[in-house]
Amino acid sequence: MSTTCLAAAKRFIVKVGSTLVTNNGQGLDLNAISEWARQVAQLRQEGKEVLLVSSGAIAFGMQRLGWRQRPKAVHELQACAAIGQMGLVQVYENAFVRHGLATAQILLTHEDLADRKRYLNARATLTALLALGVVPIINENDTVVTDEIKFGDNDTLGALVANLIDADALIILTDQQGLYTADPRHDPNATLVSEAHAGDPALETMAGGAGSGIGKGGMITKILAAKRAASSGAHTAIASGREKDVMLRLARGEALGTLLVSGTPTLNARKQWIADHLQVSGRLILDAGAVKALSAGKSLLPVGVVDVQGEFERGALVICLSPEGKEIARGLINYSSGDARRIARHASADIEALLGYEYEAEIIHRDNLMTR
């Protein structure tokens, strides 16, 4: 497969590392951030959706504090993140506003994406921002996490966000040209890997360890991130963020850096994950009209729900049953069991009056449904 898979992509996650954002720890690289904003703006004009995952808060906080080495104490790392995040988002906001684009700061932890309710909330927020034409600037919430701040990295976060919003491609921009067969700093015979299948065990052997004292990751975290992104169908490109127009060239299918290809269609992989890897928390009994709608690939509306069985929270996995008790589908529900019972057999237009709020018009959206 060639890089045409990137040319066909519509939704991109672009991750930029600390070394690039802070110009090797010298301070925020305003020119680089300005260039990335220009490229994102152009991609938007070409009909692409872009979410930016940016490292740099801790590194910039270190620079503002005059610290040359990354501290090891968690509270000092969190202080660096709090200080650095302020300047980081201001720079991004100023860079994008020059192109008429609004930005939104999104701070996530791994727990946000592991908890089903928070997962759905994050997904809904990001989807709404994209629909509004806003560019989300995403970072790990380093001011509150503990283990993640010691062991986490934004390569992994980029992959998790790709899974979260069904991205077609993950672009990881780094200070290296891509993945080499060995460390080119030590092996003159090392060659660039132009294309491979994400998840190939040989890639992890090639990747080695962390490459910079500024950032937390390294090539190995990028290889593992590509493997994770591939589980939901996203292809990954690892390329130098210092290449001119790197985002635009990759999005147009130019061969740059290393392309790690996923072999699974995006939506099918996501639905298979829903079907196989989550514990069922409840059941919905549907009427014949709802069964027919789900069979046609439509969302489940509350009017088609006859009965709600079990106790569960928003975001839980529930089974959808026909009037005869046959499993028709399973999916992530937008409402808790109590609220689902209150809106069952009612039109979507009645949800706000019944509950005093409305998450979604659908009780389960078709993107979160796996039909049998």
ZIKA-V115189 format. One record per residue. N is the residue number from 0. PHI is phi in degrees with one decimal (* if undefined). D_FIRST is the distance of its C-alpha to the first C-alpha in Angstrom with 2 decimals. Layout:
# ZIKA-V115189
n: <N:N>
phi: <PHI:PHI>
d_first: <D_FIRST:D_FIRST>
This chain:
# ZIKA-V115189
n: <0:1:2:3:4:5:6:7:8:9:10:11:12:13:14:15:16:17:18:19:20:21:22:23:24:25:26:27:28:29:30:31:32:33:34:35:36:37:38:39:40:41:42:43:44:45:46:47:48:49:50:51:52:53:54:55:56:57:58:59:60:61:62:63:64:65:66:67:68:69:70:71:72:73:74:75:76:77:78:79:80:81:82:83:84:85:86:87:88:89:90:91:92:93:94:95:96:97:98:99:100:101:102:103:104:105:106:107:108:109:110:111:112:113:114:115:116:117:118:119:120:121:122:123:124:125:126:127:128:129:130:131:132:133:134:135:136:137:138:139:140:141:142:143:144:145:146:147:148:149:150:151:152:153:154:155:156:157:158:159:160:161:162:163:164:165:166:167:168:169:170:171:172:173:174:175:176:177:178:179:180:181:182:183:184:185:186:187:188:189:190:191:192:193:194:195:196:197:198:199:200:201:202:203:204:205:206:207:208:209:210:211:212:213:214:215:216:217:218:219:220:221:222:223:224:225:226:227:228:229:230:231:232:233:234:235:236:237:238:239:240:241:242:243:244:245:246:247:248:249:250:251:252:253:254:255:256:257:258:259:260:261:262:263:264:265:266:267:268:269:270:271:272:273:274:275:276:277:278:279:280:281:282:283:284:285:286:287:288:289:290:291:292:293:294:295:296:297:298:299:300:301:302:303:304:305:306:307:308:309:310:311:312:313:314:315:316:317:318:319:320:321:322:323:324:325:326:327:328:329:330:331:332:333:334:335:336:337:338:339:340:341:342:343:344:345:346:347:348:349:350:351:352:353:354:355:356:357:358:359:360:361:362:363:364:365:366:367:368:369:370:371>
phi: <*:-96.0:-72.3:-61.0:-64.7:-77.0:-63.8:-85.4:-70.5:-112.0:-123.4:-115.7:-102.7:-114.6:-107.0:-116.7:-87.3:-60.0:-60.6:-72.4:-62.3:-105.8:51.6:59.7:85.7:-85.3:131.2:-57.8:-85.6:-63.8:-65.0:-64.0:-63.3:-61.9:-66.5:-63.3:-62.2:-61.6:-68.4:-62.6:-60.9:-69.4:-62.3:-61.1:-64.7:-88.0:88.6:-92.8:-105.9:-132.1:-117.0:-105.7:-103.6:-118.7:-79.6:119.6:-64.9:-65.3:-62.3:-70.7:-61.7:-59.1:-64.9:-68.4:-87.3:78.3:-91.5:-90.7:-115.4:-64.1:-68.5:-102.1:-68.5:-60.5:-65.5:-73.1:-63.4:-66.4:-64.5:-58.7:-63.1:-62.9:-69.5:-70.4:-63.4:-58.0:-69.0:-62.5:-70.6:-64.1:-64.7:-63.6:-58.8:-64.5:-68.3:-79.6:-64.5:-65.3:-107.3:73.2:-110.1:-87.1:-121.1:-137.2:-87.0:-124.7:-109.7:-125.3:-121.2:-61.6:-63.5:-60.4:-95.8:-93.6:-78.9:-64.2:-66.2:-67.2:-58.8:-65.0:-62.9:-63.6:-62.3:-64.4:-64.6:-64.5:-63.8:-65.0:-62.1:-64.1:-63.9:-84.0:80.6:-93.0:-96.2:-72.5:-108.1:-109.8:-144.0:-72.4:-79.8:-68.0:-78.4:-124.1:-78.8:-120.2:-60.5:-62.7:-70.0:-90.5:-121.4:-81.7:-164.6:-81.9:-64.5:-62.5:-60.1:-58.6:-66.9:-64.2:-68.4:-59.8:-62.5:-61.3:-115.0:56.2:-68.2:-84.4:-149.5:-115.2:-107.3:-106.2:-95.5:-138.7:-93.4:-109.0:-73.2:155.2:-87.7:-107.7:-64.9:-156.0:-68.3:-66.2:-73.8:-121.5:-123.3:-67.0:-91.9:-65.1:-123.6:-72.4:-87.1:-79.9:-156.2:-159.1:-91.3:-58.9:95.5:-62.8:-58.1:-63.9:-66.2:-67.5:-65.5:-66.3:-69.9:72.1:-106.7:-66.4:-110.2:-147.9:-84.4:-85.4:-93.5:-100.9:-89.1:159.8:-64.8:-63.1:-68.1:-71.6:-64.9:-67.9:-64.7:-63.0:-63.9:-67.6:-62.4:-64.6:-64.3:-111.6:93.9:-86.5:-82.0:-124.9:-115.6:-112.8:-148.2:-75.1:-73.0:-95.5:-69.8:-64.1:53.7:-61.7:-64.3:-64.4:-68.5:-65.3:-66.4:-94.6:96.4:-73.1:-79.8:-132.6:62.9:-118.8:-103.7:-111.8:-92.5:-90.7:-98.2:-120.4:-57.9:-55.5:-68.0:-62.8:-65.1:-62.7:-69.1:-65.8:-63.0:-59.6:-70.8:-105.5:-119.7:-122.9:-82.3:-71.2:-112.2:-168.5:-136.2:-120.6:-93.2:-105.8:-88.0:-63.0:-65.7:-67.9:-59.4:-65.2:-64.6:-66.2:-63.8:-90.4:85.3:-94.0:-75.1:-94.2:-97.2:-60.7:-61.6:-90.4:-95.0:-88.7:-149.8:-120.7:-116.7:98.3:-118.0:-157.0:-101.1:-54.8:93.8:-72.6:-87.7:-126.8:-96.4:-105.5:-115.9:-74.5:-57.4:-87.6:92.1:-84.1:-70.1:-100.7:-163.9:-144.4:-169.0:-91.6:-86.5:-85.3:-135.3:-67.2:-60.9:-63.5:-69.3:-62.9:-65.2:-71.0:-99.5:-57.6:71.8:-110.1:-71.0:-60.1:-64.9:-91.8:-59.2:-62.6:-67.4:-78.3:-107.9:87.1:-159.2:-144.9:-76.0:-143.9:-72.7:-96.3:-77.2:-140.1:-75.5:-60.5:-68.0:-107.7:-115.1:-117.7:-82.6:-92.9>
d_first: <0.00:3.81:6.89:7.66:7.55:10.50:12.04:12.41:13.99:17.76:19.15:18.66:20.44:21.21:23.00:25.22:27.09:30.81:30.73:29.20:31.37:34.53:33.97:34.25:37.03:39.17:39.12:36.85:34.92:35.99:34.22:30.81:31.36:32.53:29.41:27.16:29.39:29.09:25.30:25.35:28.00:25.96:22.94:25.52:26.78:23.38:23.41:21.36:22.92:23.14:24.81:25.79:26.37:28.72:30.38:33.51:36.49:37.82:37.17:38.91:41.70:42.22:42.51:45.01:47.02:47.01:45.40:43.52:42.19:40.34:43.06:42.83:45.19:43.50:46.11:45.60:41.83:42.50:45.02:42.57:40.02:42.74:43.87:40.49:39.00:41.75:40.89:37.13:37.21:39.80:37.68:34.65:36.97:38.54:35.27:33.86:37.20:37.29:34.42:36.16:33.95:35.48:34.15:34.84:35.20:33.75:34.76:33.34:33.89:31.96:34.87:34.23:30.89:32.38:35.37:34.57:37.03:35.92:32.25:33.01:35.14:32.48:29.87:32.45:33.44:30.00:29.22:32.60:32.07:28.83:30.68:33.47:31.28:32.02:29.74:30.05:30.58:30.04:31.46:32.69:36.37:37.59:41.21:41.52:39.07:40.26:37.93:34.88:36.44:36.82:33.58:31.22:28.79:27.03:23.54:24.36:26.01:22.97:20.97:23.98:24.22:20.57:21.58:24.86:23.85:20.52:18.56:15.04:14.37:16.44:17.02:19.22:21.27:23.25:25.43:22.96:20.12:17.75:17.60:19.22:19.75:23.35:25.57:25.76:29.24:30.54:28.39:28.22:25.73:23.06:19.74:17.09:14.00:11.29:8.43:9.17:9.58:12.39:15.52:15.21:18.96:18.63:17.47:20.86:22.73:21.20:21.91:25.69:28.09:29.01:28.92:31.55:35.02:34.51:31.70:31.43:27.85:25.90:22.46:23.00:23.50:20.24:18.34:20.41:19.92:16.12:16.84:19.34:17.30:14.58:17.54:17.86:14.26:13.86:11.04:12.89:13.20:16.10:17.74:21.26:23.36:25.48:22.99:24.38:22.83:20.04:19.51:19.58:17.22:14.53:15.21:14.87:11.38:12.89:11.54:14.24:14.96:12.66:9.66:10.01:7.79:10.10:9.98:12.99:13.95:16.18:19.50:19.36:18.87:21.71:23.98:23.47:24.51:27.55:28.47:28.33:29.17:32.09:35.74:37.34:40.26:41.75:41.80:42.08:43.93:42.76:44.59:43.43:42.18:39.90:38.54:37.74:36.09:33.81:32.91:31.84:29.50:32.06:33.39:36.55:39.60:42.78:44.85:43.16:44.01:47.25:47.57:46.08:46.52:46.26:46.39:43.28:42.10:39.70:36.09:37.03:35.16:37.30:37.29:38.03:40.43:41.78:45.58:45.72:44.03:40.66:37.61:35.58:33.27:33.14:32.26:33.26:36.56:37.55:41.22:43.41:45.30:48.51:47.05:45.07:48.40:50.03:47.50:46.92:48.08:48.20:46.29:43.78:46.22:48.75:46.72:48.05:51.62:51.35:49.72:50.55:46.88:43.55:40.20:38.29:39.39:37.43:38.60:34.99:32.15:29.62:26.78:28.78:29.56:28.17:29.83:30.82>
